[in-house]
Amino acid sequence: METKWTPGPWSLKIRSGTGESTANEVIAEIEQAEPEGGYRGDIARLQSAKHIGGIADEELVANAHLLFAAPDMYAALLVAELASEELCQGQDPANECWVTLATIRAALAKARGEAE
């Protein structure tokens, strides 16, 4: 299946807010690390909202790292899917192997926008 997301590598920048409205907040930006043709915009921009009781800095940083790892996790799931298919052959359909394979496939479908 062809993917439609921004190709890697991606870069992650985490900094403290600098503007008046963001002076005490953390901002994380994920963008294409070395895009052909120059800067294309952010893949994702996260901003903490601890001043209103929302997402705190530590949680925002953890979220940013999770998003930043998405392309690598997708690639790992593709490998896991192939390996699981091989391991599950000949196994009882109720076997845990098939449950694992279904979980992997569900995550891949979500990443492709084929499921919620």
Backbone hydrogen bonds, N-H to C=O, Kabsch-Sander energy under -0.5 kcal/mol:
donor,donor_aa,acceptor,acceptor_aa,energy
11,S,31,E,-3.2
13,K,29,E,-2.4
15,R,27,I,-2.6
17,G,25,E,-4.6
22,T,19,G,-0.7
23,A,20,E,-0.7
25,E,22,T,-1.8
27,I,15,R,-3.1
28,A,46,L,-2.5
29,E,13,K,-2.7
30,I,44,A,-3.0
31,E,11,S,-1.8
32,Q,41,G,-0.6
33,A,9,P,-3.2
34,E,9,P,-0.6
38,G,35,P,-1.5
43,I,30,I,-3.4
44,A,30,I,-1.8
46,L,28,A,-3.1
48,S,26,V,-2.6
49,A,55,I,-2.8
52,I,49,A,-1.7
53,G,50,K,-1.6
54,G,49,A,-2.7
60,L,56,A,-2.5
61,V,57,D,-2.6
62,A,58,E,-2.0
63,N,59,E,-2.5
64,A,60,L,-2.6
65,H,61,V,-2.2
66,L,62,A,-1.9
67,L,63,N,-2.4
68,F,64,A,-2.6
69,A,65,H,-1.6
70,A,67,L,-1.3
73,M,69,A,-2.6
74,Y,70,A,-2.6
75,A,71,P,-2.0
76,A,72,D,-2.3
77,L,73,M,-2.4
78,L,74,Y,-1.9
79,V,75,A,-1.7
80,A,76,A,-2.6
81,E,77,L,-2.6
82,L,78,L,-1.9
83,A,79,V,-2.5
84,S,80,A,-2.7
85,E,81,E,-2.4
86,E,82,L,-1.8
87,L,83,A,-2.4
88,C,84,S,-2.6
89,Q,85,E,-0.9
89,Q,86,E,-0.5
91,Q,88,C,-2.7
95,N,92,D,-2.7
98,W,95,N,-1.0
99,V,95,N,-1.2
100,T,96,E,-2.5
101,L,97,C,-2.4
102,A,98,W,-2.3
103,T,99,V,-2.0
104,I,100,T,-2.4
105,R,101,L,-2.5
106,A,102,A,-2.1
107,A,103,T,-2.1
108,L,104,I,-2.3
109,A,105,R,-2.4
110,K,106,A,-2.0
111,A,107,A,-2.2
112,R,108,L,-1.8
113,G,110,K,-1.1
114,E,109,A,-2.9
115,A,109,A,-0.8
